[in-house]
Amino acid sequence: MPRIPAVNINKALLVLFALVVLGMNLRSPLTAVPPVLQSIRNDLALNATLSGLLTSIPVLCFGVLTPLASLLIARIGINKSMWFTLVGTAIGILFRPYTGTLGMLAGTFLLGAALAAGNIVSLMIIARDFRQRMSMVTGIYTSSLNIGTMLTSSLTAPIALFTGWQFALASWVWLPLFALVLWLYSQRRSAPATSISPEYNPLPLQSSHPVSGIRKIAIAALSAGFVAHLFIYYGITAWLPSYLITNGGMHAATAGGIASIFQGMALLGAFGVPVLNRYIKSGYLMVAMGVCWGASILFMSFFPRLWPVWCFIGGIAQGGGFVVIFTLIMQISPDLDDNRRISAMVQGIGYTLASLGPIVVGQFHEMSGQWRHSWECLTGVSVIMILSGVIIITIVDKTTSRIERPVEDGQR
């Protein structure tokens, strides 16, 4: 088998930059809504359930549509799937604010469908082009998710003060368009850094790698941990500004700014966990992320004005949790096709169940008139992530050599 040429550093950096801007798009449309949610509710007369749907619909799409997105990627390849993701995101961002309640929900659904494909294709790009630096690049990619959410969380409310919430939401259309330009440029500069051409050799629909018992347990544990991680993340993300306004006595712009800091603190976990992963097994890190989630929620519930403390702890949990789980997905995938399949399975289950997070948090608050029960629910969910980490420690970490992906010829 001929040796695969080493990735040119300039081309690798260009692809990495395009991947970062892609990542900035994959969550930012969701976190643009909470800072102006009260204005949206007033103008469109939305109750708590419909308000929660504005965050839950994309997350539900991430789950329900992920298997279809996986098949689409197998059929048309990575590059065309990037087109689908970024063009669909741009259309959804523009359609969502100006079409009333039904249009708002429809545009949100379109966003969810486009971003569902992006969730899978991003990990495939990392596994394809940065195989020897997966943990580090996954940390950078995860950081880009939070940079995007930090931008929309902090700037949407101030923009809305001058332009109204409709334009404030639509103004973020530049982000997917910029990502599309970068991706096109990176692909025109040179061919993908792999022997597989995703445009002319679609991924096979039948995997040649049977799933072992250990890998089944690993996938189940990862799915459960991902459900817990996302349930907490989206439950907090959807309602944090509203909680700070009502319980913290803050102005909408201030609450949005703190929500942005909460998102930005995820950079600590995103960059810190890959470093720790060199010395600490992934299962122990997953347990640590679950503990951080629980501690952050408790601090937030009892001491909302001590936001620097719980933002710091929660930031480690949200950024680090994504890195640990995404890295494990790539570690247990023997090849690019299994990466697509396992990623679709874990993300499909995770996002489907996690879509209930904003709705459950909103319902607990609406029924009781206070936030305490909502945060107690999320604290309980953090235990699931801790237990998933224990399973990884007990079964997966002790048998790493049996599930890790082999180093192919030409890449030694």
N, C-alpha and C positions, 0 to 999 in steps of 0.2 A: 504494500500500500504506500503510495507516494506521501512524502512528508508534507504537512500543511504549513505554508509559510507563516512566520511570526507576524503578529499584528503590528502594522506600522503605528508608531506612537502618535503621529498627527491624526491619522484616521481614527485611532482608538479614542483620542480625546474629543474628536468631533462627534463620534457616535455617543460618547458618554454625555456630552453637553446636550445633544438632542434627547437622550434618555432622561436627563434631569428636567428639561422643560416639559417633556411628556408627563413626568411624574407630578409636576406642579399643576397639571390639569386634572389629574385623576381624583382629587378630593375637593379642590377649591370651589367648584360649583355648588357643592353641598354646604360648605361652611360660609358661603356668601349669604345664605338665607337667614340664619339665626339672628345676626345683628339687626336686621330690619323686619324680623318676624312680626313684631307688634304692629308695625305699620301695614304689613300685608294682611294681618288678621282684621284690622280695622277697615281697610279698604274693600276687602273681599268677603268680610263677615264669616271668617273661618272659625270653627270651634277647635278644641284641643286636638281632637282626632285628625281632622283634616290638616291642621298645622303640623302635626307629627308626620303625616304622610309626605310632606314636602322634603323631609329628610329620609323617611323610610322607603319611599318608592325607588330611588336609585339603589339603595342598599339591597332591597328585595330583587331588583333587576340584576344586581351583581350575583345573586344566588341563583334565581330561577333561570336567567338567560345565559349563565356561564356555560352550561353544556352545549347550547346552541352556538355560542361564541367560539367555543373550542373546536367544534366541527367547521365553522366558518374559517377559522385560522388554518385548519388542516387542508381545506379546499383551496384557499386563495393565497396562502403564504403570509409571512410576517409583514412585508412592506405594504401590501394592499390592505391588510388589517389595520395598519397604522393610519392609512387614509380614512378608513371607516370610522376609527376612533375619533380622530381630530376633526374631521368634517362634521360628523354627527354631533360632537360636543359643541362646535361653533353654532350650528343650527339650533340646537336645544337652548343654548344660552340666549340667543336672540328671540326665540319664539316664546320662551317662558314668561317674561314679565308683562307682555302687552295683549294677552288674549283672554283675560278673565280667569275665573276659577278653573273651568274645564281645560282651558289652554295652558294654564299654569301646571296642572297635573299632567297633561299630555307632554308638554315640553320637558317636564321633570322625568317622565318615562323615557323619552328619547335620549336624554342625557344618560340615564341609567344603562340603556342598551349599548350606547357607544362606549361608555367607560368600562362596562363589563368585559368587552374585548380587550381594552387597554390593560386591564388588570392581569390578564394572562400573557399577552404579547410582551409586556415589559419584562417579566421574569424569563421568558424565552430569549429575549435579547441578551440579558445578563448571562444566561447559561451558554448561549451561542458564542458571544463575542468576548466575554470576560471570565472564562471558565476557571482560570488559575487565580482569579482575585474575586471570587464570588461573594465572600462575606464583606469585603471592603466595599465593593460596588453596590451590593445590596444596602449597605448602610448609607451610601451616598444617595441611592435611589429613594430610600425611605425618608431621608432628610428632605429630598425635593418634594415629597408629598406634603410634608409639614411646612415647608417654605410657601407652597401654594396656599395652604389653608391659613397660614399666618397672614398672608397678604390680603385675602378676601375677608378674613375676620376683622382685621384692624382698619381697613380702608373703606369697606362697603358702607358702614354707617356714616362716616364723615362725608362721603360722596353723596349719600342720600339726603343729607341736610341741605345741600345746595341744589340737587337735581331731582330729588324724589327717588323712591326705592326702585321704580321700574328702570330708569336709566342706570342706577347704581348696579343693578344685577346685570344688565345688558353690556355694561362697559367692559366686562371681563372677557369679551369675545376675542380681544387681541391675543390672549394667552394661547388658545389652541391654534390660531392662525400663525403665530410666531413659531410654535412647535412644528407645525407642518412645513414651514419654510426651512427650518433647520434640518428636519428629517430628509426632505428632498435633496438638500444640498449635501448632506452626509452620504447619501446613497449615490449621488452623481459623481462624487469625488473618487469613489472606488467601490468595488464589489464587496459584499459582506465577508467578514473574516471567518469563513468556514467553507468546507467543501460542499455544503448543501446550499443550493440556490433556492430560496424560498419562493421565488416568483415562478420558476419553471419545474421545480420538483416538490409539489405539495407534500406535506407530512402524511405518512400512511395512516389509514383509519383503523388498522388492526395492529396492536402492539405485539412485538415478538418477545417481550419480556414478561414471563408469568409473575404474578404478584405473590411473593412469599408470605408465610404467616407473620413473620416479624414485620414486614413492610405493611401488611394489613393493620397490625396493631399500631404501627407508627402513624399511618394515615388517619386511623380513628382518633388517636390521641391528639394529633395535630388539628384535626377538624374540631374536636371539642374545645381545645385551647383557643383556636381561632374564633369560634362562636363566642366564647366568653370575652375574649379581648375586644372583638368588634362590638358586641352588645354594650359593653361598658363605654367604649369610645364614642359610639354614635349616640348613646343615651345622654352622655354628658355634653357632647358637641351640640346637639339639637337644643338643649334647654339651659346651658350654662349662662348665656347673657340674660335670659329671663329670670333665672334664679338670682343672679347678682343684682338685678334691678329691684326685685321684690324683697329679698332677704338682706341684701347688702346695702340697699338704699343708694344705688349708683345710677348715674345718668346712662342712657343707652350707649353713647359713644365711649364712656369709660368702661362699661361692661364689655363692649365689643373689643376694646383694647386689651382687657385682661384675658378674654377668650383667645385673642391672637397670641398673647404671651404664652398661654397654656399650650397652644399648638406649636409655637416656636420652641418651647422647652423640650419638645420631642427630639430635637437635634442632639441633645445630651445622650439620650438612649440610642439614637441611630448611629452616632459616631463612637459612643463608648462601648456598646455591646460587641461590635466586631473585634475591638481590642481585647476585651475580657474573654471572648470566645477562643482566643489563642491559648488560654490557660484554664478556662472553666468549661466543662461540658455543657452542651446546649440545654439539657434537661434542668440542670441547676439554675441556669439563667431564666428559663421559663417560669420556674417556681418563684424566683426573685421578682420577675415582672408581675406575677399575680399578687405577691405581697405588696408591691409598690402601688398597684391599683387599689387594693383594699385600704391601705394607709392613706392614700390621697383622698379617697371618697370620704373617709371618716373625718379627716381634717377639714375638708370642704363643707361637710354637713354641720359641724359644730363651730367652726371658725371661718366663716366666709370671707372676713376681712383679712385673714392671714393668707391671702392668695399667693404671696411669693413661696410659701412653704408647700402648699398642695399643688401649685403649678410645677414646682421643681420635681416633686415626687411623681406626680402624674405624667409629667413630660418624659421621665425616664421609662415609665411603664409603656406609654403609647409608642414611642419610637423604638425602644428595645424589643417590645413584643412583636412588632412587624418584622424586624431583622431576624430574630430567632426563628420564627415560623417560616419565613420565606427561605432562609438559608437551609433549614432542614428539608424543605420541599426539594430544593435542588440537590442536596446531598443524597437523598434516597432515590433520585431519578437516574436510571442507567443511561438514558439518552434524551435527546431533545423532544422526542414524541412522548416519552413517559413523563417528562417535565410538564408538557401540555396537559396530559391526562390527570396526573396527580394534582397539579395546580388547579385544574378545573374542578376536581372533586372536593378538595379542601376548601377552596374559595366558594364553590357553589353551596355547600352545606353551611359554611360559616356566614356568608352574607345573607342567605335566606332566613336563617334563624335570628341573626343579629338585626335584621330589618325591623323586628318587633321592639328593639330597644327604645327608640324615641317614642313609640306609641305607648309602651308600658310605663315609661317614666311620666309621660304626660297624663295618662289615665290615673295613676296613683296620686298625682298632684291634684287633678281635677276632683277626684272622689273625696280626698281628705282635706283639701284646701291648704296643705302644707307640703314641703318638699322632703321631710324626714323619711317617709315611707319609700319614696322613690330611691333615695340614696341607700337605704337599708337593702332594697332589692339588688342594687348594683354591687353592694358589698358582698352579698351572698353569691353573686355570679363570679366574683373574683376567686372564690374558693374552687370553682370548676377549673379555672386556669391553673391554679396551684396543683390540683390533683392530676391534671394532664401532664404537667411537668414531672410529677412523681413517676408517672407511667413511662415517660421518656427516659428518666434516670434508670428505672428498674429494668426496662426491656431493651430500649433502643441504644442508649449510651454505652451499655455494657456489651453490645454486639455491633458496634459501629462498623467494624470491618466487613460485616456480612450484609450490610445494607447500603454502604456508600457506593457511589457510582465509580466504575472502573476508569482508569486512565487509558484512553484509546491510543493505538499506535499513531505515531506522528505527533503526539502531544506530550511525550515524556520529556 
